[in-house]
Amino acid sequence: MYDYKFVDIQVSGFSGNPKEDYEEVIKKHAQEGWRLHTFQPLPFGAGGQALKLQLIFEKIIK
């Protein structure tokens, strides 16, 4: 059985870059036993640009 955690990272509307270092977020969660399962851009604003990046982590429940 698995547990899932959803973490949103805001994206700059001007540059399109994440406002947070997503690599550090992934490393921090990995140290806590979470594994990055997938990521997806959500929702889309004007011009089709993502407004946030959602990281989805999973962890085995024992």
Secondary structure per residue as TSV (DSSP state, phi and psi in degrees):
chain	resnum	aa	ss	phi	psi
A	1	M	-	360.0	147.8
A	2	Y	E	-123.1	153.1
A	3	D	E	-114.7	146.8
A	4	Y	E	-123.8	145.9
A	5	K	E	-131.5	134.4
A	6	F	E	-113.2	124.5
A	7	V	E	-124.2	123.7
A	8	D	E	-98.9	135.1
A	9	I	E	-119.3	122.0
A	10	Q	E	-69.4	147.1
A	11	V	B	-114.8	136.1
A	12	S	-	-64.8	126.6
A	13	G	T	-68.3	-23.6
A	14	F	T	-82.9	-52.5
A	15	S	T	-95.3	-22.5
A	16	G	-	81.8	4.4
A	17	N	-	-90.8	148.9
A	18	P	B	-61.5	142.9
A	19	K	S	-82.7	-5.3
A	20	E	S	-133.2	152.9
A	21	D	-	-77.6	98.9
A	22	Y	H	-64.3	-27.4
A	23	E	H	-64.7	-40.0
A	24	E	H	-67.4	-37.8
A	25	V	H	-62.3	-42.9
A	26	I	H	-64.8	-44.5
A	27	K	H	-62.5	-42.3
A	28	K	H	-60.6	-45.2
A	29	H	H	-68.7	-34.7
A	30	A	H	-62.8	-38.3
A	31	Q	H	-64.6	-23.9
A	32	E	T	-92.3	6.3
A	33	G	T	93.4	5.9
A	34	W	-	-89.9	146.5
A	35	R	E	-116.5	132.6
A	36	L	E	-65.2	120.3
A	37	H	E	-90.5	-50.4
A	38	T	E	-165.0	173.9
A	39	F	E	-142.8	156.5
A	40	Q	E	-152.4	144.3
A	41	P	E	-80.5	136.3
A	42	L	E	-146.4	166.8
A	43	P	E	-67.1	-179.8
A	44	F	E	-99.0	134.4
A	45	G	-	-96.6	-162.4
A	46	A	G	-59.0	136.8
A	47	G	G	81.6	5.5
A	48	G	G	78.4	13.3
A	49	Q	-	-86.6	137.3
A	50	A	E	-66.8	141.7
A	51	L	E	-96.6	-19.9
A	52	K	E	-155.6	160.1
A	53	L	E	-115.3	123.4
A	54	Q	E	-102.0	121.1
A	55	L	E	-96.7	132.5
A	56	I	E	-115.4	119.2
A	57	F	E	-108.5	152.7
A	58	E	E	-132.4	153.7
A	59	K	E	-143.6	137.7
A	60	I	E	-73.9	130.6
A	61	I	-	-95.6	126.7
A	62	K	-	-95.9	360.0
